[in-house]
Amino acid sequence: MARRDLWCTGGKESPEKALVEQFLGPFFHTRQKHMGKPHVLINICFVDPERRHEGVGNRMLRWGLNKADEMNLETWVESSQNGRDFYKANGFLHVEDEILDPVVAESDGPKLADVKEIWYKKRLLPFMIDIMKRPTRENDD
């Protein structure tokens, strides 16, 4: 089966791709700003709502934190607002809030504006991320 490019339709780039690129640009800039030295990044970690409060999230996180401790590295997470308290309870400190809400200029065309409007209606935008850091265990004193 051939790989399908989800962002292209009929050989043309879709408006969704342009919006995602505008959306992720600031996000990756924030990563570069804070995570410039070796670190562990807890990335895309979530628990099915039907399995929450069973310790699944704690077990996954503990595994990653143990790896970070073995390597004596800071651990970063880009949490949704729903996960903020969970990560705070596990030693993470708030560093910065990142609001992802791409700007659509008139020059981007009406299709991009239409896509953004649909994303707003679906409550996909604006998207807030809480940038959080857990210091190395060495620095816990």
ABEGO torsion letter per residue (X at the ends): XBBBBAABBGGBBBAAAAAAAAAAAAAAAAAAAAAABBBBBBBGBBBBAAABGAGAAAAAAAAAAAAAAAAGBBBBBBBBAAAAAAAAAAGBBBABBBBBBBBBBAAAEAAAAAAAAAAAAAGAOBBBBBBBBBBBAAAAX
